[in-house]
Amino acid sequence: MLAAARQAPAMILRLLVLFAVLSATPAAAAPDVRLYTLDCGRLTQENGDFYADDGAYKGMTRLLVVPCFLIRHPKGDLLWDTGLPQSIADRPGGQGPDWVVVTRKLTDQLAQLGLKPADIEYLSLSHSHYDHSGNAGLFAGSTWIVDARERAHAFRPAARAEASEFAAYAALEDARTLLMEGDAPHDVFGDGAVRIIAAPGHTPGHRVLLVSLPQAGPVLLSGDMWHLAESRAARRVPRFNTDRAQTLRSMDAVEALAAETQARIVRQHVPEDIAALPAFPEALR
């Protein structure tokens, strides 16, 4: 082998040496990443018709949970989605407008881990809808990682006109911002453990999050790819998505990614998916 290697071109010889070094070197240990699921509200829809443009949910009452996720990595903390406004918890019974309920404050849950909003290094939202951005302004001191298309969508005139919803995240306009351009995945910590993946269609810059945990393996937080449990298998598209064809392409891409990585998909609004995760303050590791 050595004789053959001496006769090989320099590039091949370097590859042989590199392969030998990699084979002799133990794989680096996976970083100690932990995934916490926080209770950021729930909402009840008396008529779920707008969750499918084929009329499948017309007249059906459905409960959706609203989680937030904290990913703790040796290089910092990432908060993924911020839920419904925690100020609703101050109302009697935590009852908000119409069908919204919030009984636990996001900041109180973070405090159980010894954290304040100012301690969170990174913030990212699957998208800018009110049930994902309701407390985002509290984290304007973090680095906001956002799809460039979603940032433009969040600060368009029509969004600014929705005064109460816009106020929840308006402070991000002047926050330290890392723009994700195009559809390339963003590796948050540079080691492949936490990646933000483009999945547009629900909104122009909707994203999902792939977290590789040392024990549980890959977990894919799907944002609003699917709101209801049966929507995934049926490939149902909500009436209010910004682009139907793009949504279906993103569904296919997310399914392919999950198959390739053998990731566990968590449909963020589906009660049974959230109930299957460790109850806060325990973490999935």
Secondary structure, 3 states (H helix, E strand, C coil): CHHHHHHCCHHHHHHHHHHHHHHHCCCCCCCCCEEEEEEEEEEEECCHHHHCCCCCCCCCCEEEEEEEEEEEECCEEEEECCCCCHHHHHCHHHECCCCEECCCCHHHHHHHCCCCHHHCCEEECCCCCHHHHCCHHHHCCCEEEEEHHHHHHHCCHHHHHCHHHHHCCHHHHHCCEEEECCCCCEECCCCCCEEEEECCCCCCCCEEEEEEECCCEEEEECCCCCCCCCHHHHCCCCCCCCCHHHHHHHHHHHHHHHHHHCCEEECCCCHHHHHCCCCCCCCEC
